Amino acid sequence: MPGNLDRRVRRTRQAIQRALVELILEKGYEAVTVTDLIDRADVGRSTFYAHFDGKQAVLFSNLSEIAFLHPPISADGPLFAFSLAMFEHVLEQRDLVRALLGRRSGRVVMAHGEQLLQDLIRDELLARGAGRSTSLELVVTCVVGAFMALLSRWVDEELTATPAELDAAFHAAVGPGVRAMLAQA
């Protein structure tokens, strides 16, 4: 019985998460209501609230479950090694990422995605010897901005490129400045 419950819980959560993605793609995050989610996922209101406390909780659960947002931090190896894997994962999960980070996602979604990426980049730079400073925060902001601009335009199909081409452009744009900042640390 517990195994069945876990599967049912997982299926219900996934149905609600899928409903949010579909609805964001149809009408944008801001226009989606909890009632829309309940209707699309075909669950009762009490079932919905047993799993989530609102549409933002569903949204954040979708973002948190995207595996590429949780790579291990390393001071060794290439700078921002996460980027190619992220672009490749986005290619595989394009509809999900378009809903979560594309132009129809809404500001709250982009802000949360950017915060997750800021934490990842800051942690990597700190692991590589950067000190906590205003300079570090400025560099983190620039790196996040470059990555999110490429990602957003790509998922919205404003750019045509392979994950490897996006990764090369990202590294060419941010690598020299970040290496210079790390050399001064």
C-alpha positions in Angstrom: 0.0 0.0 0.0 2.7 2.7 0.8 4.3 2.1 -2.6 0.9 2.7 -4.3 0.4 5.9 -2.2 3.8 7.2 -3.3 3.0 6.6 -7.0 -0.4 8.2 -6.6 1.1 11.2 -4.9 3.8 11.5 -7.6 1.1 11.1 -10.4 -1.1 13.8 -8.8 1.8 16.2 -8.4 3.0 15.6 -11.9 -0.5 16.1 -13.3 -0.7 19.5 -11.6 2.8 20.4 -12.7 2.0 19.4 -16.3 -1.2 21.4 -16.2 0.7 24.5 -15.2 3.2 24.1 -18.0 0.4 23.7 -20.6 -1.6 26.6 -19.2 1.5 28.9 -19.2 2.2 28.1 -22.8 -1.5 28.8 -23.7 -2.1 32.0 -21.8 0.9 33.0 -19.8 1.7 32.6 -16.1 -0.1 35.7 -14.8 -3.4 34.6 -16.3 -3.4 31.1 -14.8 -5.6 30.5 -11.8 -5.7 27.7 -9.3 -9.1 26.8 -10.6 -7.5 26.5 -14.1 -5.0 24.1 -12.7 -7.6 22.1 -10.8 -9.7 21.8 -13.9 -6.8 20.9 -16.3 -5.2 18.4 -13.9 -8.7 16.9 -13.1 -8.2 17.0 -9.3 -10.3 18.3 -6.5 -9.5 21.6 -4.7 -8.7 19.8 -1.5 -6.3 17.4 -3.4 -4.6 20.4 -5.0 -4.1 22.1 -1.6 -2.9 18.8 -0.1 0.1 19.0 -2.5 0.6 22.8 -3.1 -0.3 26.0 -1.3 -0.9 27.9 -4.6 0.1 28.3 -8.2 3.5 29.8 -7.2 4.3 26.6 -5.2 3.6 24.5 -8.3 5.8 26.8 -10.4 8.7 26.6 -7.9 8.4 22.8 -7.7 8.7 22.7 -11.5 11.8 24.9 -11.4 13.3 22.9 -8.5 12.8 19.6 -10.3 14.7 20.7 -13.4 17.9 18.6 -12.9 20.2 21.1 -14.6 19.7 23.7 -11.9 21.5 21.5 -9.4 25.0 20.6 -10.7 27.8 19.9 -8.3 30.1 22.9 -7.6 33.7 22.5 -8.5 36.8 24.7 -8.3 38.6 22.4 -10.8 37.9 21.9 -14.4 36.5 24.4 -16.9 34.8 27.6 -15.8 31.0 27.3 -15.7 31.0 23.7 -16.9 27.3 23.6 -16.1 26.4 25.6 -19.1 26.6 23.0 -21.9 24.7 20.5 -19.8 22.0 23.1 -19.1 21.6 24.0 -22.8 21.5 20.3 -23.7 18.9 19.6 -21.0 16.8 22.6 -22.2 16.8 21.1 -25.7 15.3 17.9 -24.3 12.8 19.7 -22.1 12.1 22.7 -24.4 8.3 22.9 -23.7 8.9 22.9 -20.0 11.6 25.5 -20.1 9.7 27.6 -22.6 6.8 27.7 -20.1 9.0 28.3 -17.1 11.5 30.8 -18.5 10.2 32.0 -21.9 8.4 35.2 -22.6 5.0 33.9 -21.4 6.4 32.9 -18.0 5.9 36.1 -16.1 8.4 38.1 -14.0 8.1 35.9 -10.9 9.3 32.9 -12.8 12.2 34.7 -14.4 13.2 36.1 -11.0 13.2 32.7 -9.4 15.2 31.1 -12.2 17.7 33.9 -12.1 18.1 33.6 -8.3 18.8 29.9 -8.7 21.4 30.6 -11.4 22.9 33.5 -9.3 23.4 31.1 -6.4 25.0 28.5 -8.6 27.4 31.0 -10.2 28.3 32.7 -7.0 29.0 29.4 -5.3 31.3 28.4 -8.2 33.2 31.7 -8.1 33.6 31.5 -4.3 34.9 27.9 -4.7 37.4 29.2 -7.2 38.8 31.8 -4.8 36.7 34.9 -5.3 36.0 36.9 -2.2 32.5 38.1 -1.2 32.4 41.6 -2.5 30.4 44.1 -4.5 32.7 43.2 -7.5 31.7 39.6 -7.2 28.0 40.5 -7.2 28.5 42.6 -10.3 30.2 39.8 -12.1 27.5 37.3 -11.0 24.8 39.7 -12.3 26.6 40.0 -15.7 27.1 36.3 -16.1 23.5 35.5 -15.2 22.3 38.2 -17.6 24.3 36.8 -20.4 23.2 33.2 -19.8 19.5 34.1 -19.3 19.5 36.3 -22.4 20.8 33.4 -24.6 18.5 30.9 -22.9 15.4 33.0 -23.2 15.9 34.0 -26.8 16.7 30.4 -27.7 13.6 28.8 -26.0 11.4 31.5 -27.6 12.9 30.5 -30.9 14.4 34.0 -31.6 17.9 32.3 -31.9 18.7 29.2 -33.9 21.8 27.5 -32.5 22.9 24.1 -31.1 23.6 23.8 -27.4 27.4 23.7 -28.3 27.1 27.0 -30.2 25.2 28.6 -27.3 27.8 27.3 -24.8 30.7 28.6 -27.0 29.0 32.1 -27.3 28.3 32.2 -23.5 32.0 31.3 -22.6 33.4 33.7 -25.2 31.3 36.5 -23.8 31.8 36.0 -20.1 35.0 33.9 -19.7 37.7 36.6 -20.2 36.1 39.0 -17.7 35.5 36.3 -15.1 39.0 35.0 -15.4 40.4 38.5 -15.0 38.4 39.0 -11.8 39.5 35.6 -10.4 43.2 36.5 -11.2 42.8 39.6 -9.0 41.3 37.6 -6.1 
